[in-house]
Amino acid sequence: SELNRDKESAERYYQQGMDVYTYEPDCHYFMARVLGRDGKEECEVYLALAPRGQYADECKKRGATGK
């Protein structure tokens, strides 16, 4: 379906961004959003890089602890 293709494209582009900008926390946050329930690990990385960042509260709501 078109929604799945869009999700796959988004995942591919965010992965490319993370490969280039490994330490850019926003890349990890947006990848977590694309992954939905499976994005907790990316939220953990976000919190490790930006514990007080713009999206920290959202990542904590997703169950990430930043440890």
CHARMM-style PDB file with segment names, atoms N, HN, CA, C and O in Angstrom:
ATOM      1  N   SER     1       0.836  -1.180   0.000  1.00  0.00      PROA
ATOM      2  CA  SER     1       0.000   0.000   0.000  1.00  0.00      PROA
ATOM      3  C   SER     1       0.884   1.248   0.000  1.00  0.00      PROA
ATOM      4  O   SER     1       2.080   1.183   0.285  1.00  0.00      PROA
ATOM      5  N   GLU     2       0.281   2.356  -0.319  1.00  0.00      PROA
ATOM      6  HN  GLU     2      -0.690   2.409  -0.551  1.00  0.00      PROA
ATOM      7  CA  GLU     2       1.024   3.616  -0.397  1.00  0.00      PROA
ATOM      8  C   GLU     2       1.590   4.020   0.961  1.00  0.00      PROA
ATOM      9  O   GLU     2       2.692   4.563   1.042  1.00  0.00      PROA
ATOM     10  N   LEU     3       0.840   3.756   2.021  1.00  0.00      PROA
ATOM     11  HN  LEU     3      -0.056   3.315   1.955  1.00  0.00      PROA
ATOM     12  CA  LEU     3       1.299   4.099   3.374  1.00  0.00      PROA
ATOM     13  C   LEU     3       2.571   3.328   3.724  1.00  0.00      PROA
ATOM     14  O   LEU     3       3.505   3.893   4.294  1.00  0.00      PROA
ATOM     15  N   ASN     4       2.608   2.048   3.386  1.00  0.00      PROA
ATOM     16  HN  ASN     4       1.849   1.589   2.923  1.00  0.00      PROA
ATOM     17  CA  ASN     4       3.804   1.246   3.661  1.00  0.00      PROA
ATOM     18  C   ASN     4       5.008   1.739   2.866  1.00  0.00      PROA
ATOM     19  O   ASN     4       6.126   1.775   3.379  1.00  0.00      PROA
ATOM     20  N   ARG     5       4.774   2.119   1.604  1.00  0.00      PROA
ATOM     21  HN  ARG     5       3.866   2.089   1.187  1.00  0.00      PROA
ATOM     22  CA  ARG     5       5.878   2.651   0.787  1.00  0.00      PROA
ATOM     23  C   ARG     5       6.402   3.951   1.390  1.00  0.00      PROA
ATOM     24  O   ARG     5       7.612   4.175   1.430  1.00  0.00      PROA
ATOM     25  N   ASP     6       5.493   4.810   1.860  1.00  0.00      PROA
ATOM     26  HN  ASP     6       4.510   4.629   1.828  1.00  0.00      PROA
ATOM     27  CA  ASP     6       5.910   6.064   2.477  1.00  0.00      PROA
ATOM     28  C   ASP     6       6.726   5.798   3.738  1.00  0.00      PROA
ATOM     29  O   ASP     6       7.743   6.452   3.972  1.00  0.00      PROA
ATOM     30  N   LYS     7       6.283   4.842   4.545  1.00  0.00      PROA
ATOM     31  HN  LYS     7       5.457   4.311   4.355  1.00  0.00      PROA
ATOM     32  CA  LYS     7       7.010   4.504   5.771  1.00  0.00      PROA
ATOM     33  C   LYS     7       8.391   3.956   5.441  1.00  0.00      PROA
ATOM     34  O   LYS     7       9.377   4.318   6.084  1.00  0.00      PROA
ATOM     35  N   GLU     8       8.464   3.085   4.438  1.00  0.00      PROA
ATOM     36  HN  GLU     8       7.664   2.791   3.916  1.00  0.00      PROA
ATOM     37  CA  GLU     8       9.752   2.519   4.037  1.00  0.00      PROA
ATOM     38  C   GLU     8      10.690   3.604   3.523  1.00  0.00      PROA
ATOM     39  O   GLU     8      11.884   3.585   3.818  1.00  0.00      PROA
ATOM     40  N   SER     9      10.154   4.545   2.758  1.00  0.00      PROA
ATOM     41  HN  SER     9       9.184   4.560   2.518  1.00  0.00      PROA
ATOM     42  CA  SER     9      10.977   5.657   2.268  1.00  0.00      PROA
ATOM     43  C   SER     9      11.473   6.505   3.422  1.00  0.00      PROA
ATOM     44  O   SER     9      12.644   6.885   3.461  1.00  0.00      PROA
ATOM     45  N   ALA    10      10.593   6.803   4.358  1.00  0.00      PROA
ATOM     46  HN  ALA    10       9.642   6.494   4.326  1.00  0.00      PROA
ATOM     47  CA  ALA    10      10.981   7.613   5.513  1.00  0.00      PROA
ATOM     48  C   ALA    10      12.070   6.903   6.307  1.00  0.00      PROA
ATOM     49  O   ALA    10      13.056   7.524   6.703  1.00  0.00      PROA
ATOM     50  N   GLU    11      11.897   5.613   6.540  1.00  0.00      PROA
ATOM     51  HN  GLU    11      11.095   5.108   6.218  1.00  0.00      PROA
ATOM     52  CA  GLU    11      12.915   4.855   7.278  1.00  0.00      PROA
ATOM     53  C   GLU    11      14.253   4.915   6.553  1.00  0.00      PROA
ATOM     54  O   GLU    11      15.293   5.121   7.178  1.00  0.00      PROA
ATOM     55  N   ARG    12      14.228   4.738   5.243  1.00  0.00      PROA
ATOM     56  HN  ARG    12      13.383   4.571   4.735  1.00  0.00      PROA
ATOM     57  CA  ARG    12      15.466   4.754   4.460  1.00  0.00      PROA
ATOM     58  C   ARG    12      16.148   6.119   4.560  1.00  0.00      PROA
ATOM     59  O   ARG    12      17.361   6.188   4.757  1.00  0.00      PROA
ATOM     60  N   TYR    13      15.386   7.200   4.428  1.00  0.00      PROA
ATOM     61  HN  TYR    13      14.401   7.144   4.268  1.00  0.00      PROA
ATOM     62  CA  TYR    13      15.979   8.537   4.484  1.00  0.00      PROA
ATOM     63  C   TYR    13      16.496   8.876   5.879  1.00  0.00      PROA
ATOM     64  O   TYR    13      17.573   9.459   6.006  1.00  0.00      PROA
ATOM     65  N   TYR    14      15.763   8.529   6.912  1.00  0.00      PROA
ATOM     66  HN  TYR    14      14.888   8.055   6.808  1.00  0.00      PROA
ATOM     67  CA  TYR    14      16.243   8.793   8.267  1.00  0.00      PROA
ATOM     68  C   TYR    14      17.471   7.951   8.581  1.00  0.00      PROA
ATOM     69  O   TYR    14      18.379   8.411   9.271  1.00  0.00      PROA
ATOM     70  N   GLN    15      17.504   6.721   8.079  1.00  0.00      PROA
ATOM     71  HN  GLN    15      16.766   6.347   7.518  1.00  0.00      PROA
ATOM     72  CA  GLN    15      18.690   5.882   8.291  1.00  0.00      PROA
ATOM     73  C   GLN    15      19.899   6.507   7.614  1.00  0.00      PROA
ATOM     74  O   GLN    15      20.990   6.519   8.184  1.00  0.00      PROA
ATOM     75  N   GLN    16      19.720   7.023   6.415  1.00  0.00      PROA
ATOM     76  HN  GLN    16      18.834   7.013   5.952  1.00  0.00      PROA
ATOM     77  CA  GLN    16      20.819   7.694   5.729  1.00  0.00      PROA
ATOM     78  C   GLN    16      21.293   8.905   6.543  1.00  0.00      PROA
ATOM     79  O   GLN    16      22.492   9.152   6.670  1.00  0.00      PROA
ATOM     80  N   GLY    17      20.340   9.645   7.083  1.00  0.00      PROA
ATOM     81  HN  GLY    17      19.366   9.445   6.979  1.00  0.00      PROA
ATOM     82  CA  GLY    17      20.684  10.794   7.913  1.00  0.00      PROA
ATOM     83  C   GLY    17      21.466  10.382   9.148  1.00  0.00      PROA
ATOM     84  O   GLY    17      22.439  11.038   9.522  1.00  0.00      PROA
ATOM     85  N   MET    18      21.044   9.302   9.778  1.00  0.00      PROA
ATOM     86  HN  MET    18      20.254   8.769   9.474  1.00  0.00      PROA
ATOM     87  CA  MET    18      21.740   8.824  10.975  1.00  0.00      PROA
ATOM     88  C   MET    18      23.129   8.301  10.631  1.00  0.00      PROA
ATOM     89  O   MET    18      24.055   8.420  11.433  1.00  0.00      PROA
ATOM     90  N   ASP    19      23.275   7.721   9.438  1.00  0.00      PROA
ATOM     91  HN  ASP    19      22.522   7.624   8.787  1.00  0.00      PROA
ATOM     92  CA  ASP    19      24.592   7.239   9.022  1.00  0.00      PROA
ATOM     93  C   ASP    19      25.565   8.405   8.846  1.00  0.00      PROA
ATOM     94  O   ASP    19      26.746   8.284   9.170  1.00  0.00      PROA
ATOM     95  N   VAL    20      25.073   9.524   8.337  1.00  0.00      PROA
ATOM     96  HN  VAL    20      24.114   9.622   8.074  1.00  0.00      PROA
ATOM     97  CA  VAL    20      25.915  10.691   8.092  1.00  0.00      PROA
ATOM     98  C   VAL    20      26.077  11.538   9.359  1.00  0.00      PROA
ATOM     99  O   VAL    20      27.170  12.007   9.676  1.00  0.00      PROA
ATOM    100  N   TYR    21      24.962  11.722  10.071  1.00  0.00      PROA
ATOM    101  HN  TYR    21      24.074  11.341   9.813  1.00  0.00      PROA
ATOM    102  CA  TYR    21      24.952  12.579  11.264  1.00  0.00      PROA
ATOM    103  C   TYR    21      24.652  11.735  12.505  1.00  0.00      PROA
ATOM    104  O   TYR    21      23.625  11.920  13.159  1.00  0.00      PROA
ATOM    105  N   THR    22      25.540  10.831  12.811  1.00  0.00      PROA
ATOM    106  HN  THR    22      26.374  10.681  12.280  1.00  0.00      PROA
ATOM    107  CA  THR    22      25.351   9.856  13.881  1.00  0.00      PROA
ATOM    108  C   THR    22      25.007  10.503  15.220  1.00  0.00      PROA
ATOM    109  O   THR    22      24.219   9.962  15.995  1.00  0.00      PROA
ATOM    110  N   TYR    23      25.595  11.647  15.480  1.00  0.00      PROA
ATOM    111  HN  TYR    23      26.235  12.087  14.851  1.00  0.00      PROA
ATOM    112  CA  TYR    23      25.413  12.281  16.789  1.00  0.00      PROA
ATOM    113  C   TYR    23      24.383  13.407  16.771  1.00  0.00      PROA
ATOM    114  O   TYR    23      24.337  14.218  17.696  1.00  0.00      PROA
ATOM    115  N   GLU    24      23.561  13.465  15.732  1.00  0.00      PROA
ATOM    116  HN  GLU    24      23.598  12.806  14.981  1.00  0.00      PROA
ATOM    117  CA  GLU    24      22.483  14.452  15.650  1.00  0.00      PROA
ATOM    118  C   GLU    24      21.233  13.833  16.279  1.00  0.00      PROA
ATOM    119  O   GLU    24      20.618  12.951  15.679  1.00  0.00      PROA
ATOM    120  N   PRO    25      20.851  14.280  17.474  1.00  0.00      PROA
ATOM    121  CA  PRO    25      19.750  13.625  18.187  1.00  0.00      PROA
ATOM    122  C   PRO    25      18.420  13.642  17.442  1.00  0.00      PROA
ATOM    123  O   PRO    25      17.658  12.679  17.529  1.00  0.00      PROA
ATOM    124  N   ASP    26      18.127  14.718  16.711  1.00  0.00      PROA
ATOM    125  HN  ASP    26      18.746  15.500  16.641  1.00  0.00      PROA
ATOM    126  CA  ASP    26      16.833  14.799  16.040  1.00  0.00      PROA
ATOM    127  C   ASP    26      16.635  13.681  15.024  1.00  0.00      PROA
ATOM    128  O   ASP    26      15.515  13.205  14.839  1.00  0.00      PROA
ATOM    129  N   CYS    27      17.706  13.257  14.366  1.00  0.00      PROA
ATOM    130  HN  CYS    27      18.616  13.644  14.517  1.00  0.00      PROA
ATOM    131  CA  CYS    27      17.591  12.132  13.419  1.00  0.00      PROA
ATOM    132  C   CYS    27      17.042  10.901  14.135  1.00  0.00      PROA
ATOM    133  O   CYS    27      16.186  10.193  13.605  1.00  0.00      PROA
ATOM    134  N   HSD    28      17.538  10.656  15.332  1.00  0.00      PROA
ATOM    135  HN  HSD    28      18.233  11.231  15.763  1.00  0.00      PROA
ATOM    136  CA  HSD    28      17.109   9.482  16.093  1.00  0.00      PROA
ATOM    137  C   HSD    28      15.650   9.625  16.542  1.00  0.00      PROA
ATOM    138  O   HSD    28      14.890   8.657  16.529  1.00  0.00      PROA
ATOM    139  N   TYR    29      15.280  10.818  16.930  1.00  0.00      PROA
ATOM    140  HN  TYR    29      15.897  11.604  16.940  1.00  0.00      PROA
ATOM    141  CA  TYR    29      13.893  11.042  17.353  1.00  0.00      PROA
ATOM    142  C   TYR    29      12.927  10.808  16.196  1.00  0.00      PROA
ATOM    143  O   TYR    29      11.917  10.122  16.356  1.00  0.00      PROA
ATOM    144  N   PHE    30      13.233  11.374  15.040  1.00  0.00      PROA
ATOM    145  HN  PHE    30      14.053  11.931  14.911  1.00  0.00      PROA
ATOM    146  CA  PHE    30      12.313  11.221  13.913  1.00  0.00      PROA
ATOM    147  C   PHE    30      12.263   9.785  13.418  1.00  0.00      PROA
ATOM    148  O   PHE    30      11.220   9.329  12.949  1.00  0.00      PROA
ATOM    149  N   MET    31      13.372   9.070  13.514  1.00  0.00      PROA
ATOM    150  HN  MET    31      14.219   9.440  13.895  1.00  0.00      PROA
ATOM    151  CA  MET    31      13.351   7.643  13.177  1.00  0.00      PROA
ATOM    152  C   MET    31      12.457   6.902  14.161  1.00  0.00      PROA
ATOM    153  O   MET    31      11.704   6.012  13.765  1.00  0.00      PROA
ATOM    154  N   ALA    32      12.533   7.258  15.428  1.00  0.00      PROA
ATOM    155  HN  ALA    32      13.145   7.980  15.749  1.00  0.00      PROA
ATOM    156  CA  ALA    32      11.674   6.624  16.435  1.00  0.00      PROA
ATOM    157  C   ALA    32      10.205   6.853  16.100  1.00  0.00      PROA
ATOM    158  O   ALA    32       9.387   5.945  16.250  1.00  0.00      PROA
ATOM    159  N   ARG    33       9.872   8.029  15.658  1.00  0.00      PROA
ATOM    160  HN  ARG    33      10.537   8.767  15.535  1.00  0.00      PROA
ATOM    161  CA  ARG    33       8.479   8.324  15.279  1.00  0.00      PROA
ATOM    162  C   ARG    33       8.033   7.459  14.105  1.00  0.00      PROA
ATOM    163  O   ARG    33       6.907   6.961  14.085  1.00  0.00      PROA
ATOM    164  N   VAL    34       8.918   7.286  13.135  1.00  0.00      PROA
ATOM    165  HN  VAL    34       9.832   7.692  13.152  1.00  0.00      PROA
ATOM    166  CA  VAL    34       8.579   6.446  11.974  1.00  0.00      PROA
ATOM    167  C   VAL    34       8.389   4.999  12.406  1.00  0.00      PROA
ATOM    168  O   VAL    34       7.498   4.311  11.907  1.00  0.00      PROA
ATOM    169  N   LEU    35       9.220   4.538  13.328  1.00  0.00      PROA
ATOM    170  HN  LEU    35       9.943   5.097  13.734  1.00  0.00      PROA
ATOM    171  CA  LEU    35       9.164   3.144  13.764  1.00  0.00      PROA
ATOM    172  C   LEU    35       7.998   2.856  14.707  1.00  0.00      PROA
ATOM    173  O   LEU    35       7.640   1.698  14.921  1.00  0.00      PROA
ATOM    174  N   GLY    36       7.412   3.901  15.267  1.00  0.00      PROA
ATOM    175  HN  GLY    36       7.702   4.842  15.094  1.00  0.00      PROA
ATOM    176  CA  GLY    36       6.274   3.708  16.167  1.00  0.00      PROA
ATOM    177  C   GLY    36       6.683   2.967  17.426  1.00  0.00      PROA
ATOM    178  O   GLY    36       7.624   3.367  18.111  1.00  0.00      PROA
ATOM    179  N   ARG    37       5.979   1.895  17.728  1.00  0.00      PROA
ATOM    180  HN  ARG    37       5.215   1.571  17.171  1.00  0.00      PROA
ATOM    181  CA  ARG    37       6.259   1.126  18.949  1.00  0.00      PROA
ATOM    182  C   ARG    37       7.652   0.531  18.974  1.00  0.00      PROA
ATOM    183  O   ARG    37       8.194   0.260  20.045  1.00  0.00      PROA
ATOM    184  N   ASP    38       8.238   0.324  17.801  1.00  0.00      PROA
ATOM    185  HN  ASP    38       7.798   0.545  16.930  1.00  0.00      PROA
ATOM    186  CA  ASP    38       9.572  -0.263  17.722  1.00  0.00      PROA
ATOM    187  C   ASP    38      10.679   0.784  17.853  1.00  0.00      PROA
ATOM    188  O   ASP    38      11.857   0.455  17.713  1.00  0.00      PROA
ATOM    189  N   GLY    39      10.316   2.034  18.119  1.00  0.00      PROA
ATOM    190  HN  GLY    39       9.359   2.302  18.232  1.00  0.00      PROA
ATOM    191  CA  GLY    39      11.295   3.106  18.148  1.00  0.00      PROA
ATOM    192  C   GLY    39      11.908   3.418  19.491  1.00  0.00      PROA
ATOM    193  O   GLY    39      12.611   4.419  19.630  1.00  0.00      PROA
ATOM    194  N   LYS    40      11.660   2.590  20.476  1.00  0.00      PROA
ATOM    195  HN  LYS    40      11.089   1.777  20.363  1.00  0.00      PROA
ATOM    196  CA  LYS    40      12.182   2.877  21.820  1.00  0.00      PROA
ATOM    197  C   LYS    40      13.708   2.976  21.825  1.00  0.00      PROA
ATOM    198  O   LYS    40      14.265   3.844  22.496  1.00  0.00      PROA
ATOM    199  N   GLU    41      14.373   2.119  21.102  1.00  0.00      PROA
ATOM    200  HN  GLU    41      13.920   1.413  20.557  1.00  0.00      PROA
ATOM    201  CA  GLU    41      15.838   2.138  21.066  1.00  0.00      PROA
ATOM    202  C   GLU    41      16.350   3.470  20.510  1.00  0.00      PROA
ATOM    203  O   GLU    41      17.331   4.017  21.013  1.00  0.00      PROA
ATOM    204  N   GLU    42      15.697   3.982  19.489  1.00  0.00      PROA
ATOM    205  HN  GLU    42      14.901   3.538  19.079  1.00  0.00      PROA
ATOM    206  CA  GLU    42      16.109   5.271  18.932  1.00  0.00      PROA
ATOM    207  C   GLU    42      15.850   6.391  19.928  1.00  0.00      PROA
ATOM    208  O   GLU    42      16.615   7.353  19.994  1.00  0.00      PROA
ATOM    209  N   CYS    43      14.780   6.273  20.699  1.00  0.00      PROA
ATOM    210  HN  CYS    43      14.158   5.492  20.645  1.00  0.00      PROA
ATOM    211  CA  CYS    43      14.514   7.260  21.752  1.00  0.00      PROA
ATOM    212  C   CYS    43      15.601   7.199  22.822  1.00  0.00      PROA
ATOM    213  O   CYS    43      15.995   8.233  23.362  1.00  0.00      PROA
ATOM    214  N   GLU    44      16.079   6.019  23.127  1.00  0.00      PROA
ATOM    215  HN  GLU    44      15.758   5.180  22.688  1.00  0.00      PROA
ATOM    216  CA  GLU    44      17.171   5.882  24.092  1.00  0.00      PROA
ATOM    217  C   GLU    44      18.409   6.629  23.594  1.00  0.00      PROA
ATOM    218  O   GLU    44      19.077   7.323  24.360  1.00  0.00      PROA
ATOM    219  N   VAL    45      18.702   6.477  22.309  1.00  0.00      PROA
ATOM    220  HN  VAL    45      18.159   5.913  21.687  1.00  0.00      PROA
ATOM    221  CA  VAL    45      19.863   7.167  21.734  1.00  0.00      PROA
ATOM    222  C   VAL    45      19.637   8.675  21.794  1.00  0.00      PROA
ATOM    223  O   VAL    45      20.544   9.431  22.141  1.00  0.00      PROA
ATOM    224  N   TYR    46      18.434   9.106  21.457  1.00  0.00      PROA
ATOM    225  HN  TYR    46      17.696   8.492  21.175  1.00  0.00      PROA
ATOM    226  CA  TYR    46      18.121  10.537  21.520  1.00  0.00      PROA
ATOM    227  C   TYR    46      18.397  11.077  22.921  1.00  0.00      PROA
ATOM    228  O   TYR    46      19.069  12.097  23.076  1.00  0.00      PROA
ATOM    229  N   LEU    47      17.884  10.397  23.932  1.00  0.00      PROA
ATOM    230  HN  LEU    47      17.338   9.568  23.806  1.00  0.00      PROA
ATOM    231  CA  LEU    47      18.061  10.867  25.310  1.00  0.00      PROA
ATOM    232  C   LEU    47      19.526  10.845  25.736  1.00  0.00      PROA
ATOM    233  O   LEU    47      19.961  11.698  26.509  1.00  0.00      PROA
ATOM    234  N   ALA    48      20.285   9.877  25.236  1.00  0.00      PROA
ATOM    235  HN  ALA    48      19.932   9.185  24.607  1.00  0.00      PROA
ATOM    236  CA  ALA    48      21.711   9.831  25.560  1.00  0.00      PROA
ATOM    237  C   ALA    48      22.438  11.033  24.946  1.00  0.00      PROA
ATOM    238  O   ALA    48      23.370  11.573  25.541  1.00  0.00      PROA
ATOM    239  N   LEU    49      22.005  11.439  23.761  1.00  0.00      PROA
ATOM    240  HN  LEU    49      21.248  10.999  23.278  1.00  0.00      PROA
ATOM    241  CA  LEU    49      22.648  12.568  23.077  1.00  0.00      PROA
ATOM    242  C   LEU    49      22.118  13.918  23.545  1.00  0.00      PROA
ATOM    243  O   LEU    49      22.857  14.901  23.601  1.00  0.00      PROA
ATOM    244  N   ALA    50      20.836  13.957  23.879  1.00  0.00      PROA
ATOM    245  HN  ALA    50      20.235  13.158  23.834  1.00  0.00      PROA
ATOM    246  CA  ALA    50      20.198  15.232  24.244  1.00  0.00      PROA
ATOM    247  C   ALA    50      19.231  15.027  25.402  1.00  0.00      PROA
ATOM    248  O   ALA    50      18.017  15.098  25.208  1.00  0.00      PROA
ATOM    249  N   PRO    51      19.747  14.776  26.602  1.00  0.00      PROA
ATOM    250  CA  PRO    51      18.862  14.464  27.737  1.00  0.00      PROA
ATOM    251  C   PRO    51      17.845  15.563  28.068  1.00  0.00      PROA
ATOM    252  O   PRO    51      16.808  15.292  28.673  1.00  0.00      PROA
ATOM    253  N   ARG    52      18.144  16.786  27.673  1.00  0.00      PROA
ATOM    254  HN  ARG    52      18.987  17.006  27.182  1.00  0.00      PROA
ATOM    255  CA  ARG    52      17.206  17.887  27.912  1.00  0.00      PROA
ATOM    256  C   ARG    52      16.742  18.499  26.590  1.00  0.00      PROA
ATOM    257  O   ARG    52      16.334  19.659  26.536  1.00  0.00      PROA
ATOM    258  N   GLY    53      16.811  17.703  25.534  1.00  0.00      PROA
ATOM    259  HN  GLY    53      17.143  16.760  25.577  1.00  0.00      PROA
ATOM    260  CA  GLY    53      16.467  18.191  24.206  1.00  0.00      PROA
ATOM    261  C   GLY    53      14.978  18.444  24.030  1.00  0.00      PROA
ATOM    262  O   GLY    53      14.160  18.113  24.889  1.00  0.00      PROA
ATOM    263  N   GLN    54      14.660  19.032  22.909  1.00  0.00      PROA
ATOM    264  HN  GLN    54      15.325  19.300  22.211  1.00  0.00      PROA
ATOM    265  CA  GLN    54      13.289  19.413  22.570  1.00  0.00      PROA
ATOM    266  C   GLN    54      12.317  18.237  22.645  1.00  0.00      PROA
ATOM    267  O   GLN    54      11.157  18.423  23.010  1.00  0.00      PROA
ATOM    268  N   TYR    55      12.768  17.036  22.307  1.00  0.00      PROA
ATOM    269  HN  TYR    55      13.711  16.884  22.010  1.00  0.00      PROA
ATOM    270  CA  TYR    55      11.892  15.871  22.245  1.00  0.00      PROA
ATOM    271  C   TYR    55      12.100  14.896  23.399  1.00  0.00      PROA
ATOM    272  O   TYR    55      11.589  13.777  23.364  1.00  0.00      PROA
ATOM    273  N   ALA    56      12.839  15.308  24.410  1.00  0.00      PROA
ATOM    274  HN  ALA    56      13.254  16.217  24.438  1.00  0.00      PROA
ATOM    275  CA  ALA    56      13.157  14.414  25.531  1.00  0.00      PROA
ATOM    276  C   ALA    56      11.890  13.910  26.227  1.00  0.00      PROA
ATOM    277  O   ALA    56      11.777  12.720  26.519  1.00  0.00      PROA
ATOM    278  N   ASP    57      10.951  14.800  26.491  1.00  0.00      PROA
ATOM    279  HN  ASP    57      11.044  15.767  26.254  1.00  0.00      PROA
ATOM    280  CA  ASP    57       9.718  14.375  27.171  1.00  0.00      PROA
ATOM    281  C   ASP    57       8.951  13.351  26.347  1.00  0.00      PROA
ATOM    282  O   ASP    57       8.423  12.382  26.893  1.00  0.00      PROA
ATOM    283  N   GLU    58       8.888  13.559  25.043  1.00  0.00      PROA
ATOM    284  HN  GLU    58       9.317  14.346  24.599  1.00  0.00      PROA
ATOM    285  CA  GLU    58       8.188  12.615  24.163  1.00  0.00      PROA
ATOM    286  C   GLU    58       8.873  11.247  24.204  1.00  0.00      PROA
ATOM    287  O   GLU    58       8.201  10.216  24.236  1.00  0.00      PROA
ATOM    288  N   CYS    59      10.199  11.236  24.204  1.00  0.00      PROA
ATOM    289  HN  CYS    59      10.745  12.073  24.179  1.00  0.00      PROA
ATOM    290  CA  CYS    59      10.917   9.967  24.266  1.00  0.00      PROA
ATOM    291  C   CYS    59      10.679   9.263  25.596  1.00  0.00      PROA
ATOM    292  O   CYS    59      10.566   8.038  25.647  1.00  0.00      PROA
ATOM    293  N   LYS    60      10.603  10.032  26.656  1.00  0.00      PROA
ATOM    294  HN  LYS    60      10.695  11.027  26.614  1.00  0.00      PROA
ATOM    295  CA  LYS    60      10.321   9.429  27.959  1.00  0.00      PROA
ATOM    296  C   LYS    60       8.926   8.831  27.983  1.00  0.00      PROA
ATOM    297  O   LYS    60       8.714   7.788  28.601  1.00  0.00      PROA
ATOM    298  N   LYS    61       7.976   9.470  27.323  1.00  0.00      PROA
ATOM    299  HN  LYS    61       8.149  10.317  26.820  1.00  0.00      PROA
ATOM    300  CA  LYS    61       6.624   8.925  27.231  1.00  0.00      PROA
ATOM    301  C   LYS    61       6.604   7.594  26.478  1.00  0.00      PROA
ATOM    302  O   LYS    61       5.736   6.752  26.705  1.00  0.00      PROA
ATOM    303  N   ARG    62       7.563   7.423  25.591  1.00  0.00      PROA
ATOM    304  HN  ARG    62       8.269   8.107  25.407  1.00  0.00      PROA
ATOM    305  CA  ARG    62       7.657   6.181  24.822  1.00  0.00      PROA
ATOM    306  C   ARG    62       8.384   5.095  25.604  1.00  0.00      PROA
ATOM    307  O   ARG    62       8.590   3.994  25.093  1.00  0.00      PROA
ATOM    308  N   GLY    63       8.775   5.399  26.844  1.00  0.00      PROA
ATOM    309  HN  GLY    63       8.608   6.293  27.259  1.00  0.00      PROA
ATOM    310  CA  GLY    63       9.387   4.397  27.696  1.00  0.00      PROA
ATOM    311  C   GLY    63      10.882   4.436  27.748  1.00  0.00      PROA
ATOM    312  O   GLY    63      11.496   3.593  28.401  1.00  0.00      PROA
ATOM    313  N   ALA    64      11.491   5.389  27.079  1.00  0.00      PROA
ATOM    314  HN  ALA    64      10.992   6.074  26.548  1.00  0.00      PROA
ATOM    315  CA  ALA    64      12.952   5.488  27.097  1.00  0.00      PROA
ATOM    316  C   ALA    64      13.411   6.107  28.406  1.00  0.00      PROA
ATOM    317  O   ALA    64      12.726   6.955  28.978  1.00  0.00      PROA
ATOM    318  N   THR    65      14.563   5.680  28.872  1.00  0.00      PROA
ATOM    319  HN  THR    65      15.120   4.991  28.407  1.00  0.00      PROA
ATOM    320  CA  THR    65      15.098   6.192  30.134  1.00  0.00      PROA
ATOM    321  C   THR    65      16.391   6.993  29.937  1.00  0.00      PROA
ATOM    322  O   THR    65      16.794   7.742  30.827  1.00  0.00      PROA
ATOM    323  N   GLY    66      17.035   6.843  28.785  1.00  0.00      PROA
ATOM    324  HN  GLY    66      16.707   6.235  28.062  1.00  0.00      PROA
ATOM    325  CA  GLY    66      18.267   7.563  28.521  1.00  0.00      PROA
ATOM    326  C   GLY    66      19.488   6.957  29.151  1.00  0.00      PROA
ATOM    327  O   GLY    66      20.533   7.604  29.229  1.00  0.00      PROA
ATOM    328  N   LYS    67      19.380   5.721  29.603  1.00  0.00      PROA
ATOM    329  HN  LYS    67      18.532   5.195  29.539  1.00  0.00      PROA
ATOM    330  CA  LYS    67      20.533   5.048  30.228  1.00  0.00      PROA
ATOM    331  C   LYS    67      21.297   4.249  29.215  1.00  0.00      PROA
ATOM    332  OT1 LYS    67      22.296   3.615  29.554  1.00  0.00      PROA
TER     333      LYS     67
END
